[in-house]
Amino acid sequence: MPNTSIRKTTTIIYYIIIWMAVFFNHFIILYHFFSSDIYIAIVDSLVYNFVYSLIAFGIWHSIEYIINIDKNSKEKIIQNHAITALITSVLWAYSGYFILSSLYNYNETYMEFLDSSIKWRIYAGIIYYSILIAVYYVIFYYSSYRDEQEKEHRMKALVKEAELKSLKYQINPHFIFNSLNSISSLTISNPQKARDMSINLSNFLRKTLADNENQKIKLKEEIDNIKLYLEIEKVRFGERLEFVINVDENCEDYEIPNMILQPIVENTIKHGVYESIDKVTINFVCKLEEEFISILITNNFDPASVSEIGEGIGLQNIRDRLKLMYNSEDLISIGKNADIFKVSLKIPINKTVD
């Protein structure tokens, strides 16, 4: 059975609370309605409720057994509960009778009352049993419901983790292809640059793959990775490529999704530097805004050379990852104004959707 130990503990706590209430009601009935001596009423309540509390600790075993057998037969379950209720009620009524008759056999008035009350004590035992199984079934089905919710939650978390890894792993082949293509183009025209670019690529991949399993990384480390990437590209483009960083020091130690900036910079290289003969400046600005890390990346481009700059695979990848991690679709905005292309990110601070 799911979470059996938790359910047992919870059941015991409920039993104690119920028996305290039952003991008080038992005492009131004897003392007020049957005009019993206060001490006899207390002892009668203590004995009978203590005996049933001992029986109750064993009853839940029979309830679990009844639940587990013939699960599809309601008639069988009702029949088993009826038999169990009758047996335990008779056992309870006569066990209490034996103990109390031994204590008060000298009190004829009480003994007459004890003899005459056996029948209604059996009825009370059946009511007690009904209350017990009602409480148990509530606890059982609530615990089962919680178990199913937890299983569903864990399954969703595993699926989400797999999706995030899949999205993140899409970045590496795309970047490697672009870098190898650049190295290939330099092999003949400038072998020295090709060698330098190969070394930089090796260093970048070593660092990137070392952190590849991490879904999040500190902003400072992510920027360092971007610098390595730009050094690779700068080998090819030289003075045509410039990168300006303006980061609030309070932002550097906050975590952001790993490799979240890589597709943005790649997009800048593809639509800015590749398609322009002028210098392209990539500006990176980061600051804290309430509960977000605000990141703005802009670059100039040649409108005459680029017919359309939009949301390609890399930027869509970012949108999908942010939605999965933070359950929000408005954390990235993309736009252009004249010859400036900009991408704005808002990374929630210390917030991740499970």
C-alpha positions in Angstrom: 0.0 0.0 0.0 1.3 3.5 -0.8 2.9 5.5 2.1 1.8 2.8 4.6 3.9 4.1 7.5 2.6 7.7 7.0 -0.9 6.5 6.8 -0.5 4.4 10.0 0.9 7.3 11.9 -1.9 9.6 10.7 -4.5 7.0 11.5 -3.2 6.6 15.1 -3.3 10.3 15.7 -6.9 10.4 14.5 -7.7 7.4 16.6 -6.4 9.2 19.7 -8.4 12.3 19.0 -11.6 10.3 18.3 -11.2 8.2 21.5 -10.7 11.3 23.7 -14.0 12.7 22.3 -15.7 9.3 22.7 -14.5 8.9 26.2 -15.9 12.3 27.1 -19.3 11.5 25.5 -19.3 8.1 27.2 -18.7 9.7 30.6 -21.4 12.4 30.1 -24.0 9.8 29.1 -23.4 7.6 32.1 -23.2 10.4 34.6 -25.9 12.7 33.3 -28.5 10.3 31.8 -28.1 7.2 34.0 -27.2 9.1 37.2 -24.1 7.0 37.7 -21.6 7.8 40.4 -19.0 10.1 39.0 -16.1 7.8 39.8 -17.9 4.7 38.4 -18.8 6.7 35.3 -15.1 7.7 34.8 -13.9 4.1 35.4 -16.6 2.6 33.1 -15.5 5.1 30.3 -11.8 4.5 30.8 -12.1 0.7 30.8 -14.4 0.3 27.8 -12.6 3.0 25.7 -9.2 1.7 26.6 -10.2 -1.8 25.6 -11.6 -0.6 22.3 -8.6 1.5 21.7 -6.5 -1.7 22.0 -8.8 -3.5 19.6 -8.8 -0.5 17.3 -5.0 -0.8 16.7 -5.6 -4.2 15.3 -8.8 -3.3 13.4 -6.9 -1.3 10.8 -5.0 -4.5 9.8 -8.3 -6.2 9.1 -9.5 -3.1 7.2 -6.4 -3.2 5.0 -6.9 -6.9 4.4 -10.5 -6.4 3.5 -9.6 -3.6 1.1 -6.9 -5.7 -0.6 -9.1 -8.8 -1.2 -12.0 -8.9 -3.6 -11.4 -5.2 -4.6 -14.0 -5.5 -7.3 -16.7 -7.1 -5.1 -18.5 -4.5 -3.0 -20.9 -7.1 -1.6 -17.9 -9.1 -0.3 -16.3 -6.1 1.3 -19.6 -5.1 3.0 -20.1 -8.6 4.2 -16.5 -8.8 5.7 -16.9 -5.5 7.4 -20.3 -6.6 8.9 -18.8 -9.8 10.3 -15.7 -7.9 11.6 -17.9 -5.3 13.2 -20.0 -7.9 15.0 -17.1 -9.9 16.3 -15.1 -7.0 17.6 -18.2 -5.4 19.2 -19.1 -8.6 21.1 -15.5 -9.1 22.1 -15.3 -5.5 23.3 -18.6 -5.5 25.2 -17.8 -8.7 27.1 -14.2 -7.8 27.8 -15.2 -4.6 29.4 -18.0 -6.4 31.3 -15.5 -9.0 32.7 -13.1 -6.2 33.9 -15.8 -4.0 35.4 -17.7 -6.9 37.1 -14.4 -7.9 38.8 -14.0 -4.3 40.1 -17.6 -3.6 41.2 -19.2 -7.0 41.9 -20.1 -5.7 45.3 -22.2 -2.9 43.8 -25.6 -4.6 43.0 -27.1 -1.4 41.4 -24.2 -1.0 39.0 -24.0 -4.7 38.2 -27.7 -4.6 37.2 -27.0 -1.7 35.0 -23.9 -3.4 33.5 -26.0 -6.6 32.8 -28.7 -4.6 31.1 -26.4 -2.5 29.1 -24.5 -5.3 27.2 -26.9 -5.1 24.3 -26.5 -1.4 23.6 -22.8 -1.6 24.2 -22.6 -4.1 21.3 -24.6 -1.7 19.2 -22.2 1.1 20.3 -19.3 -1.1 19.3 -20.8 -1.5 15.8 -21.1 2.3 15.6 -17.5 2.7 16.8 -16.3 0.3 14.1 -18.3 2.2 11.5 -16.6 5.5 12.6 -13.2 3.8 12.4 -13.6 2.4 8.9 -15.0 5.8 7.7 -12.0 7.6 9.1 -9.7 5.0 7.7 -11.2 5.1 4.2 -10.9 8.9 4.2 -7.2 8.7 5.2 -6.6 5.8 2.8 -8.1 7.5 -0.3 -6.6 10.8 0.6 -3.1 9.2 0.9 -3.7 7.4 -2.3 -4.7 10.6 -4.0 -1.5 12.3 -2.7 0.6 9.4 -3.9 -0.9 9.7 -7.4 -0.3 13.5 -7.4 3.3 13.0 -6.3 3.8 10.4 -9.0 2.3 12.6 -11.6 4.4 15.5 -10.4 7.6 13.4 -10.6 6.6 12.2 -14.1 6.0 15.8 -15.3 9.3 16.9 -13.8 11.2 14.0 -15.6 9.4 14.9 -18.9 10.2 18.6 -18.4 13.9 17.8 -17.6 14.1 15.6 -20.8 12.6 18.4 -22.9 15.0 21.0 -21.4 18.0 18.8 -22.1 16.7 18.1 -25.6 16.4 21.8 -26.3 19.8 22.6 -24.8 21.5 19.8 -26.7 20.2 21.3 -30.0 22.5 24.3 -29.4 25.8 22.4 -29.4 25.6 20.8 -32.9 24.4 24.0 -34.4 27.3 26.0 -32.9 29.9 23.4 -33.7 28.7 23.2 -37.4 29.0 27.0 -37.7 32.5 27.0 -36.1 33.8 24.2 -38.2 32.5 25.9 -41.3 34.4 29.0 -40.3 37.6 27.1 -39.7 37.1 25.3 -43.0 36.8 28.6 -44.9 40.0 29.9 -43.2 42.1 26.7 -43.9 43.1 27.9 -47.3 42.9 31.7 -47.0 44.6 32.0 -43.6 45.9 28.7 -42.1 47.2 30.5 -39.0 43.8 31.9 -38.1 42.3 28.5 -38.7 44.8 27.0 -36.2 44.0 29.8 -33.7 40.3 29.3 -34.2 40.6 25.5 -33.7 42.4 26.1 -30.3 39.8 28.6 -29.2 37.1 26.2 -30.2 38.7 23.4 -28.3 38.9 25.5 -25.1 35.3 26.6 -25.6 33.9 23.1 -26.0 36.0 21.8 -23.1 34.3 24.4 -20.8 30.9 24.1 -22.3 30.8 20.3 -22.1 32.0 20.4 -18.5 28.9 22.4 -17.6 26.6 20.6 -20.0 24.6 18.7 -17.4 23.8 21.9 -15.5 20.5 23.5 -16.3 21.6 26.8 -14.7 24.8 28.7 -14.5 26.0 31.9 -12.9 25.6 34.9 -15.2 29.3 35.7 -14.9 30.2 32.2 -16.2 27.7 32.5 -19.0 29.3 35.8 -20.1 32.8 34.2 -19.9 31.5 31.4 -22.3 30.2 34.1 -24.7 33.5 35.8 -24.6 35.2 32.6 -25.6 32.8 32.1 -28.5 33.3 35.7 -29.7 37.1 35.2 -29.6 36.5 32.3 -31.9 34.5 34.4 -34.3 36.8 37.4 -34.0 39.6 35.3 -35.4 37.7 35.3 -38.7 36.0 38.7 -38.6 38.7 40.7 -36.9 37.9 44.4 -36.5 34.5 44.0 -38.0 33.3 42.5 -34.7 33.1 44.3 -31.4 31.5 43.3 -28.1 30.7 45.8 -25.3 29.6 44.5 -21.9 27.8 46.6 -19.2 26.7 44.4 -16.3 25.5 45.4 -12.9 27.8 43.8 -10.4 24.7 42.6 -8.4 23.7 40.5 -11.4 26.9 38.4 -11.8 26.2 35.8 -9.1 22.6 35.2 -10.1 21.9 32.0 -12.0 20.4 32.0 -15.5 19.6 29.0 -17.8 22.8 27.5 -19.2 23.7 28.4 -22.8 20.7 30.8 -23.0 22.7 33.6 -24.5 24.5 31.5 -27.1 21.7 31.4 -29.7 21.3 35.2 -29.4 25.0 35.9 -30.1 24.9 33.3 -32.9 21.9 35.1 -34.4 23.8 38.4 -34.1 26.8 36.9 -36.0 24.6 35.3 -38.6 22.4 38.3 -39.4 24.8 41.1 -38.4 28.4 40.4 -39.1 28.0 37.9 -41.9 25.7 40.2 -43.9 27.5 43.5 -43.3 30.8 45.0 -44.5 30.7 47.6 -41.7 31.7 47.1 -38.0 29.0 45.4 -36.0 28.9 46.2 -32.3 27.2 43.8 -29.9 26.0 45.6 -26.8 25.2 43.5 -23.7 23.5 45.3 -20.8 22.3 43.6 -17.6 20.7 45.0 -14.5 18.3 44.1 -11.7 14.6 45.1 -12.0 12.5 44.1 -9.0 12.2 40.3 -9.2 14.0 39.9 -12.6 17.4 40.0 -14.1 16.9 42.2 -17.2 19.2 41.4 -20.1 19.3 43.5 -23.3 21.4 42.5 -26.3 21.5 44.8 -29.3 23.5 44.9 -32.5 23.6 47.0 -35.6 23.0 45.5 -39.0 22.8 46.6 -42.6 19.1 46.8 -43.6 19.9 46.7 -47.3 21.7 43.4 -46.9 19.3 41.7 -44.6 15.7 41.4 -45.9 14.3 39.9 -42.8 15.5 39.3 -39.2 13.2 37.4 -37.1 12.8 34.5 -34.7 14.8 31.6 -36.0 15.4 28.1 -34.5 17.9 29.5 -31.9 15.6 32.2 -30.6 12.6 29.9 -30.6 14.7 27.5 -28.6 15.2 30.2 -26.0 11.5 31.0 -25.8 10.7 27.3 -25.3 13.3 26.8 -22.6 12.2 29.9 -20.7 8.5 28.7 -20.9 9.4 25.3 -19.5 11.6 26.6 -16.7 9.5 29.5 -15.6 6.0 28.8 -17.0 5.8 32.2 -18.7 5.7 33.2 -22.4 6.6 36.9 -22.0 10.2 36.5 -20.8 11.8 37.3 -24.2 11.0 40.0 -26.7 12.5 40.5 -30.1 12.4 43.6 -32.2 14.3 46.0 -34.5 14.4 49.7 -35.0 16.0 51.1 -38.2 19.4 49.4 -38.2 19.3 48.1 -34.6 18.2 44.6 -33.7 17.5 43.9 -30.1 16.6 40.9 -27.9 15.4 41.5 -24.3 15.3 38.8 -21.7 13.8 38.8 -18.2 15.1 36.0 -16.0 13.0 35.6 -12.7 15.2 35.6 -9.7 15.1 32.4 -7.5 12.1 31.0 -9.3 11.7 27.7 -11.1 8.5 25.9 -12.0 8.6 22.3 -10.8 
